[in-house]
């Protein structure tokens, strides 16, 4: 059969340019106007605003509507990057996310091009960028510290492996320590896992020269950990039961793409697949590897063995088949379980291994690195995840402000973003425009008998709610006597809290009839959530009785 391939040599600069251009489809949603809806909601935005107001405070930590966990929370680096950018907070967050995606693609290309060649490294970079887990981390979870971590990880690996082959030891040694410090300041828990990964790679492939990079990377990890733990408490308890979130095998290949939060059991609200492109090309690599007869590769190639074995081991860990590994102590009172919120966060590291193996197919079979097959592979990688690039967006509702008006739950489960009062006047429409039925309380003036006061709110759930909570709203006089009340499930019993998705905006309205025998004002409104079965209220930090207190003015 004639060879119809077109042999065009892809230089490293050309491959790097392509690695920075072809992720455009993954980055494009960041250019959409408005904010996209993620499970982190507006929390990163509020904390960036707060950081900008306190840039001189070097003990600052994200604290608005969140509890900072040194191991598991988004680190300080993404906040400080967004904090110093001369753009709006929302735009700055998007720029950090876009930068992270480009860093990941460019870093993979430069890290692997010496081994896999420029075409193989380019394919590996694109597979890594378009991993379903990567896209879900950005556009579903909104875990921007973790996104920055995955963007910096290839550079951290590049710096450490370059030291093995380089001759200028001291400058590169410093670069390794800095790279791993930045990695740790992005997401500390995952950095520990990446360090274990690096140690395994260097000891297996470069045993005699491995100790310099290992010491340098470990020093960077220690520095990052020291900075984070110096500024924060380490006794935060995760609200997630770690062992309830081990994966089921079918989830790794499921085509499901959801925007819900992670739930215990098989019916998870997230997509936790490995990705068609990465798995498919890895299978091709394994087949080619077993048939390899060339002098440049053997069936005992330690690099290929490492990445394949590591991918398999990480999958088995996420399936919960080696529970004793998660109980390995890393510090007095801490085990590997304490470094992550969910076991499936190792999907990113698994995807990195699969990306390397995917690019190795072009190293093993030269014809795959030539047109038109190279173009077809690149197109396959992009199209395999293209349908996942449709994030949900937040509507523009009220004035969300620079921080929530009130936080409910411990830790915060729901935030009250905005509220106002409208009045349906009693039996007349004088002064109302056509079609208008209510007026703002400030324009209406004093409430009259039988007026309907509407308490309008915007709720913002930040955690999944397992209880079907009811809303209570009390209109009270100066002596706290209840004059009118509303009790019911949100949106007139049509949207129970068990269906609320973390990160969405939920406008709601509650009517209260002003009584004829009301005592003189001033008046207040008490509102909150309670469990109908136990009558226990969702905690409100500012009120021991679980009430959000609003002044009626």
WODA-V23747 format. One record per residue. N is the residue number from 1. SS is DSSP state (H for helix, E for strand, - for the rest). OMEGA is omega in whole degrees, 0 to 359 (* if undefined). Layout:
# WODA-V23747
n ss omega
N SS OMEGA
N SS OMEGA
This chain:
# WODA-V23747
n ss omega
1 - 182
2 - 178
3 - 183
4 - 182
5 - 179
6 E 185
7 - 177
8 - 181
9 - 179
10 - 180
11 - 180
12 H 177
13 H 179
14 H 178
15 H 180
16 H 178
17 H 179
18 H 179
19 H 179
20 H 180
21 H 187
22 - 173
23 - 184
24 H 181
25 H 177
26 H 184
27 H 188
28 H 180
29 H 179
30 H 180
31 H 178
32 - 176
33 - 180
34 - 182
35 - 176
36 E 186
37 - 176
38 - 181
39 - 175
40 - 178
41 - 183
42 - 184
43 H 177
44 H 180
45 H 180
46 H 183
47 H 174
48 H 177
49 H 180
50 H 178
51 H 181
52 H 177
53 H 183
54 - 184
55 - 180
56 - 181
57 - 185
58 - 173
59 - 183
60 - 174
61 - 173
62 - 186
63 - 182
64 - 179
65 - 179
66 - 173
67 - 185
68 - 177
69 - 184
70 - 183
71 - 195
72 - 182
73 - 169
74 - 185
75 - 184
76 H 187
77 H 180
78 H 179
79 H 181
80 H 175
81 H 179
82 H 182
83 H 184
84 H 179
85 - 184
86 - 180
87 - 177
88 - 180
89 H 181
90 H 179
91 H 180
92 H 178
93 H 178
94 H 180
95 H 177
96 H 179
97 H 179
98 H 177
99 H 181
100 H 180
101 H 179
102 H 177
103 H 180
104 H 181
105 H 180
106 H 179
107 H 177
108 H 180
109 H 183
110 H 181
111 H 190
112 H 188
113 H 180
114 H 181
115 H 187
116 H 187
117 H 185
118 H 178
119 H 179
120 H 179
121 H 178
122 H 178
123 H 178
124 H 180
125 H 182
126 H 175
127 H 180
128 H 182
129 H 185
130 - 173
131 - 177
132 H 180
133 H 178
134 H 182
135 H 178
136 H 178
137 H 180
138 H 195
139 H 177
140 H 183
141 H 183
142 - 181
143 - 190
144 H 172
145 H 177
146 H 177
147 H 178
148 H 176
149 H 180
150 H 176
151 H 181
152 H 186
153 H 178
154 H 178
155 H 177
156 H 177
157 H 178
158 H 182
159 H 183
160 H 180
161 H 176
162 H 180
163 H 181
164 H 183
165 H 185
166 - 180
167 - 181
168 - 191
169 H 189
170 H 180
171 H 181
172 H 177
173 H 177
174 H 179
175 H 178
176 H 181
177 H 179
178 H 181
179 H 182
180 H 172
181 H 178
182 H 178
183 H 180
184 H 179
185 H 175
186 H 178
187 - 192
188 H 183
189 H 178
190 H 178
191 H 176
192 H 178
193 H 178
194 H 178
195 H 176
196 H 177
197 H 181
198 H 179
199 H 179
200 H 180
201 H 184
202 H 181
203 H 181
204 H 188
205 H 185
206 - 191
207 H 186
208 H 183
209 H 189
210 H 194
211 H 177
212 H 177
213 H 181
214 H 179
215 H 181
216 H 180
217 H 178
218 H 178
219 H 178
220 H 178
221 H 179
222 H 179
223 H 180
224 H 178
225 H 179
226 H 179
227 H 184
228 H 182
229 H 176
230 H 185
231 H 189
232 - 174
233 - 184
234 - 185
235 - 178
236 - 180
237 - 180
238 - 177
239 - 183
240 - 173
241 - 190
242 H 187
243 H 178
244 H 186
245 H 172
246 - 184
247 - 167
248 - 188
249 H 184
250 H 181
251 H 182
252 H 180
253 - 181
254 - 178
255 - 183
256 - 175
257 - 184
258 - 179
259 E 181
260 - 179
261 - 180
262 - 180
263 - 174
264 - 178
265 - 187
266 - 186
267 - 185
268 - 179
269 - 181
270 E 168
271 - 183
272 - 181
273 - 177
274 - 180
275 - 183
276 H 185
277 H 182
278 H 181
279 H 182
280 H 180
281 H 176
282 H 177
283 H 177
284 H 179
285 H 181
286 H 179
287 H 179
288 H 181
289 H 180
290 H 179
291 - 186
292 - 176
293 - 184
294 - 184
295 - 185
296 - 181
297 - 176
298 - 180
299 - 177
300 - 178
301 - 188
302 H 179
303 H 179
304 H 178
305 H 182
306 H 184
307 H 178
308 H 180
309 H 180
310 H 178
311 H 180
312 H 181
313 H 180
314 H 177
315 H 180
316 H 177
317 H 182
318 H 175
319 - 178
320 - 183
321 - 178
322 - 184
323 H 181
324 H 179
325 H 181
326 H 180
327 - 178
328 - 181
329 E 176
330 E 182
331 E 179
332 - 180
333 - 182
334 E 174
335 E 179
336 H 177
337 H 184
338 H 182
339 H 183
340 - 173
341 - 181
342 - 176
343 H 183
344 H 173
345 H 175
346 H 176
347 H 178
348 H 178
349 H 174
350 H 179
351 H 176
352 H 179
353 H 179
354 H 178
355 H 177
356 H 180
357 H 177
358 H 178
359 H 180
360 H 178
361 H 180
362 H 175
363 H 182
364 H 181
365 - 187
366 H 183
367 H 178
368 H 182
369 H 181
370 - 175
371 E 4
372 - 185
373 H 179
374 H 178
375 H 180
376 H 179
377 H 179
378 H 179
379 H 178
380 H 181
381 H 182
382 H 183
383 H 181
384 H 181
385 H 186
386 H 182
387 - 181
388 - 186
389 - 178
390 - 182
391 - 173
392 - 183
393 E 179
394 - 173
395 - 176
396 - 184
397 - 174
398 - 179
399 - 186
400 - 175
401 - 182
402 - 176
403 - 181
404 - 176
405 - 180
406 E 174
407 E 180
408 E 181
409 - 179
410 - 0
411 - 185
412 - 176
413 - 181
414 E 174
415 E 171
416 E 184
417 E 188
418 E 174
419 E 170
420 E 182
421 E 173
422 E 183
423 E 168
424 E 186
425 - 183
426 - 164
427 - 176
428 - 182
429 - 180
430 - 179
431 - 179
432 - 176
433 - 183
434 - 180
435 - 180
436 - 180
437 - 182
438 - 177
439 E 175
440 E 182
441 H 182
442 H 179
443 H 182
444 H 184
445 - 185
446 - 178
447 - 179
448 - 180
449 - 177
450 - 168
451 - 175
452 E 176
453 E 177
454 E 175
455 E 181
456 E 183
457 E 170
458 E 177
459 E 181
460 E 180
461 E 181
462 - 176
463 - 173
464 - 182
465 - 182
466 - 180
467 - 175
468 - 187
469 E 174
470 E 179
471 E 170
472 E 178
473 E 182
474 E 170
475 E 188
476 E 177
477 - 182
478 - 180
479 - 179
480 - 174
481 - 180
482 E 182
483 E 179
484 E 181
485 E 176
486 E 175
487 E 178
488 E 176
489 - 185
490 H 178
491 H 176
492 H 178
493 H 184
494 - 182
495 - 182
496 - 184
497 H 178
498 H 179
499 H 181
500 - 179
501 - 178
502 - 177
503 - 181
504 - 175
505 - 186
506 E 173
507 E 178
508 E 183
509 E 183
510 E 182
511 E 176
512 E 179
513 E 182
514 - 186
515 - 180
516 - 184
517 - 183
518 - 175
519 - 179
520 - 180
521 - 7
522 - 181
523 E 176
524 E 174
525 E 172
526 E 176
527 E 180
528 E 182
529 E 176
530 E 176
531 E 184
532 - 182
533 - 184
534 - 184
535 - 177
536 - 183
537 E 174
538 - 185
539 - 172
540 E 186
541 - 184
542 - 182
543 E 184
544 - 180
545 - 177
546 - 182
547 - 166
548 E 186
549 E 181
550 E 176
551 E 179
552 E 184
553 - *
